């Protein structure tokens, strides 16, 4: 192999490795975004399922934690009509 061909092959291999790294990162970020969307849906469903004054403390398998407290407007001096008490 002459030096020009060797340099071209080396450049193409280096470019290929770089492109594969970018593709890997793209796939990883998409996966993480999908995971976060699912977590958001899960937390929303939990918040809607908890009664007023309810509390949830959860430690997930990956070590992350969720702490939800749904305030009870009546016990906090608010109204039952859904108005938010402002302090």
Biotite code that builds the C-alpha atoms (Angstrom):
import biotite.structure as struc

atoms = struc.array([
    struc.Atom([0.000, 0.000, 0.000], chain_id="A", res_id=1, res_name="UNK", atom_name="CA", element="C"),
    struc.Atom([1.438, 3.340, -0.965], chain_id="A", res_id=2, res_name="UNK", atom_name="CA", element="C"),
    struc.Atom([1.569, 6.219, 1.556], chain_id="A", res_id=3, res_name="UNK", atom_name="CA", element="C"),
    struc.Atom([-1.330, 8.156, -0.025], chain_id="A", res_id=4, res_name="UNK", atom_name="CA", element="C"),
    struc.Atom([-3.668, 5.165, 0.109], chain_id="A", res_id=5, res_name="UNK", atom_name="CA", element="C"),
    struc.Atom([-2.584, 4.397, 3.670], chain_id="A", res_id=6, res_name="UNK", atom_name="CA", element="C"),
    struc.Atom([-3.288, 7.960, 4.732], chain_id="A", res_id=7, res_name="UNK", atom_name="CA", element="C"),
    struc.Atom([-6.700, 7.892, 3.051], chain_id="A", res_id=8, res_name="UNK", atom_name="CA", element="C"),
    struc.Atom([-7.628, 4.614, 4.741], chain_id="A", res_id=9, res_name="UNK", atom_name="CA", element="C"),
    struc.Atom([-6.470, 5.917, 8.118], chain_id="A", res_id=10, res_name="UNK", atom_name="CA", element="C"),
    struc.Atom([-8.526, 9.106, 7.645], chain_id="A", res_id=11, res_name="UNK", atom_name="CA", element="C"),
    struc.Atom([-11.633, 7.135, 6.646], chain_id="A", res_id=12, res_name="UNK", atom_name="CA", element="C"),
    struc.Atom([-11.294, 4.766, 9.602], chain_id="A", res_id=13, res_name="UNK", atom_name="CA", element="C"),
    struc.Atom([-10.907, 7.734, 11.958], chain_id="A", res_id=14, res_name="UNK", atom_name="CA", element="C"),
    struc.Atom([-13.952, 9.408, 10.450], chain_id="A", res_id=15, res_name="UNK", atom_name="CA", element="C"),
    struc.Atom([-15.949, 6.183, 10.738], chain_id="A", res_id=16, res_name="UNK", atom_name="CA", element="C"),
    struc.Atom([-15.069, 5.845, 14.415], chain_id="A", res_id=17, res_name="UNK", atom_name="CA", element="C"),
    struc.Atom([-16.113, 9.459, 14.999], chain_id="A", res_id=18, res_name="UNK", atom_name="CA", element="C"),
    struc.Atom([-19.437, 8.968, 13.171], chain_id="A", res_id=19, res_name="UNK", atom_name="CA", element="C"),
    struc.Atom([-20.166, 5.817, 15.174], chain_id="A", res_id=20, res_name="UNK", atom_name="CA", element="C"),
    struc.Atom([-19.495, 7.744, 18.391], chain_id="A", res_id=21, res_name="UNK", atom_name="CA", element="C"),
    struc.Atom([-21.935, 10.454, 17.345], chain_id="A", res_id=22, res_name="UNK", atom_name="CA", element="C"),
    struc.Atom([-24.600, 7.880, 16.429], chain_id="A", res_id=23, res_name="UNK", atom_name="CA", element="C"),
    struc.Atom([-24.105, 6.120, 19.776], chain_id="A", res_id=24, res_name="UNK", atom_name="CA", element="C"),
    struc.Atom([-24.514, 9.394, 21.647], chain_id="A", res_id=25, res_name="UNK", atom_name="CA", element="C"),
    struc.Atom([-27.658, 10.236, 19.664], chain_id="A", res_id=26, res_name="UNK", atom_name="CA", element="C"),
    struc.Atom([-29.226, 6.869, 20.491], chain_id="A", res_id=27, res_name="UNK", atom_name="CA", element="C"),
    struc.Atom([-28.300, 7.233, 24.157], chain_id="A", res_id=28, res_name="UNK", atom_name="CA", element="C"),
    struc.Atom([-29.831, 10.711, 24.385], chain_id="A", res_id=29, res_name="UNK", atom_name="CA", element="C"),
    struc.Atom([-33.027, 9.520, 22.705], chain_id="A", res_id=30, res_name="UNK", atom_name="CA", element="C"),
    struc.Atom([-33.251, 6.655, 25.174], chain_id="A", res_id=31, res_name="UNK", atom_name="CA", element="C"),
    struc.Atom([-32.733, 9.018, 28.116], chain_id="A", res_id=32, res_name="UNK", atom_name="CA", element="C"),
    struc.Atom([-35.383, 11.410, 26.785], chain_id="A", res_id=33, res_name="UNK", atom_name="CA", element="C"),
    struc.Atom([-37.864, 8.544, 26.468], chain_id="A", res_id=34, res_name="UNK", atom_name="CA", element="C"),
    struc.Atom([-37.063, 7.425, 30.033], chain_id="A", res_id=35, res_name="UNK", atom_name="CA", element="C"),
    struc.Atom([-37.683, 10.945, 31.362], chain_id="A", res_id=36, res_name="UNK", atom_name="CA", element="C"),
    struc.Atom([-40.995, 11.201, 29.481], chain_id="A", res_id=37, res_name="UNK", atom_name="CA", element="C"),
    struc.Atom([-42.117, 7.921, 31.049], chain_id="A", res_id=38, res_name="UNK", atom_name="CA", element="C"),
    struc.Atom([-41.054, 9.114, 34.496], chain_id="A", res_id=39, res_name="UNK", atom_name="CA", element="C"),
    struc.Atom([-43.009, 12.321, 33.985], chain_id="A", res_id=40, res_name="UNK", atom_name="CA", element="C"),
    struc.Atom([-46.132, 10.379, 33.016], chain_id="A", res_id=41, res_name="UNK", atom_name="CA", element="C"),
    struc.Atom([-45.684, 8.115, 36.025], chain_id="A", res_id=42, res_name="UNK", atom_name="CA", element="C"),
    struc.Atom([-45.313, 11.013, 38.463], chain_id="A", res_id=43, res_name="UNK", atom_name="CA", element="C"),
    struc.Atom([-48.327, 12.772, 36.919], chain_id="A", res_id=44, res_name="UNK", atom_name="CA", element="C"),
    struc.Atom([-50.432, 9.615, 37.322], chain_id="A", res_id=45, res_name="UNK", atom_name="CA", element="C"),
    struc.Atom([-49.288, 9.278, 40.943], chain_id="A", res_id=46, res_name="UNK", atom_name="CA", element="C"),
    struc.Atom([-50.095, 12.895, 41.719], chain_id="A", res_id=47, res_name="UNK", atom_name="CA", element="C"),
    struc.Atom([-53.574, 12.539, 40.232], chain_id="A", res_id=48, res_name="UNK", atom_name="CA", element="C"),
    struc.Atom([-54.216, 9.290, 42.130], chain_id="A", res_id=49, res_name="UNK", atom_name="CA", element="C"),
    struc.Atom([-53.233, 10.637, 45.553], chain_id="A", res_id=50, res_name="UNK", atom_name="CA", element="C"),
    struc.Atom([-56.020, 12.140, 47.676], chain_id="A", res_id=51, res_name="UNK", atom_name="CA", element="C"),
    struc.Atom([-55.754, 15.655, 49.058], chain_id="A", res_id=52, res_name="UNK", atom_name="CA", element="C"),
    struc.Atom([-53.349, 15.609, 51.926], chain_id="A", res_id=53, res_name="UNK", atom_name="CA", element="C"),
    struc.Atom([-51.755, 12.444, 50.534], chain_id="A", res_id=54, res_name="UNK", atom_name="CA", element="C"),
    struc.Atom([-48.046, 11.757, 50.641], chain_id="A", res_id=55, res_name="UNK", atom_name="CA", element="C"),
    struc.Atom([-45.792, 9.365, 48.742], chain_id="A", res_id=56, res_name="UNK", atom_name="CA", element="C"),
    struc.Atom([-42.103, 8.650, 49.308], chain_id="A", res_id=57, res_name="UNK", atom_name="CA", element="C"),
    struc.Atom([-40.553, 6.198, 46.851], chain_id="A", res_id=58, res_name="UNK", atom_name="CA", element="C"),
    struc.Atom([-37.021, 5.022, 46.183], chain_id="A", res_id=59, res_name="UNK", atom_name="CA", element="C"),
    struc.Atom([-36.647, 3.549, 42.715], chain_id="A", res_id=60, res_name="UNK", atom_name="CA", element="C"),
    struc.Atom([-34.426, 0.702, 41.623], chain_id="A", res_id=61, res_name="UNK", atom_name="CA", element="C"),
    struc.Atom([-31.952, 3.098, 40.024], chain_id="A", res_id=62, res_name="UNK", atom_name="CA", element="C"),
    struc.Atom([-31.501, 4.974, 43.310], chain_id="A", res_id=63, res_name="UNK", atom_name="CA", element="C"),
    struc.Atom([-33.575, 8.015, 42.365], chain_id="A", res_id=64, res_name="UNK", atom_name="CA", element="C"),
    struc.Atom([-36.267, 9.174, 44.766], chain_id="A", res_id=65, res_name="UNK", atom_name="CA", element="C"),
    struc.Atom([-39.757, 10.599, 44.393], chain_id="A", res_id=66, res_name="UNK", atom_name="CA", element="C"),
    struc.Atom([-41.358, 12.614, 47.177], chain_id="A", res_id=67, res_name="UNK", atom_name="CA", element="C"),
    struc.Atom([-44.904, 13.805, 46.503], chain_id="A", res_id=68, res_name="UNK", atom_name="CA", element="C"),
    struc.Atom([-47.099, 15.739, 48.885], chain_id="A", res_id=69, res_name="UNK", atom_name="CA", element="C"),
    struc.Atom([-50.557, 16.750, 47.714], chain_id="A", res_id=70, res_name="UNK", atom_name="CA", element="C"),
    struc.Atom([-51.640, 19.674, 49.881], chain_id="A", res_id=71, res_name="UNK", atom_name="CA", element="C"),
    struc.Atom([-55.046, 19.686, 51.520], chain_id="A", res_id=72, res_name="UNK", atom_name="CA", element="C"),
    struc.Atom([-56.395, 23.203, 50.903], chain_id="A", res_id=73, res_name="UNK", atom_name="CA", element="C"),
    struc.Atom([-58.925, 22.957, 53.742], chain_id="A", res_id=74, res_name="UNK", atom_name="CA", element="C"),
    struc.Atom([-56.353, 22.096, 56.409], chain_id="A", res_id=75, res_name="UNK", atom_name="CA", element="C"),
    struc.Atom([-54.036, 24.817, 55.103], chain_id="A", res_id=76, res_name="UNK", atom_name="CA", element="C"),
    struc.Atom([-56.637, 27.574, 55.291], chain_id="A", res_id=77, res_name="UNK", atom_name="CA", element="C"),
    struc.Atom([-57.610, 27.424, 51.614], chain_id="A", res_id=78, res_name="UNK", atom_name="CA", element="C"),
    struc.Atom([-60.970, 26.779, 50.051], chain_id="A", res_id=79, res_name="UNK", atom_name="CA", element="C"),
    struc.Atom([-62.475, 23.588, 48.692], chain_id="A", res_id=80, res_name="UNK", atom_name="CA", element="C"),
    struc.Atom([-63.423, 25.272, 45.397], chain_id="A", res_id=81, res_name="UNK", atom_name="CA", element="C"),
    struc.Atom([-59.920, 24.764, 44.027], chain_id="A", res_id=82, res_name="UNK", atom_name="CA", element="C"),
    struc.Atom([-58.541, 28.241, 44.676], chain_id="A", res_id=83, res_name="UNK", atom_name="CA", element="C"),
    struc.Atom([-54.924, 28.158, 45.632], chain_id="A", res_id=84, res_name="UNK", atom_name="CA", element="C"),
    struc.Atom([-54.129, 29.792, 48.957], chain_id="A", res_id=85, res_name="UNK", atom_name="CA", element="C"),
    struc.Atom([-51.381, 32.362, 48.476], chain_id="A", res_id=86, res_name="UNK", atom_name="CA", element="C"),
    struc.Atom([-49.151, 33.313, 51.333], chain_id="A", res_id=87, res_name="UNK", atom_name="CA", element="C"),
])
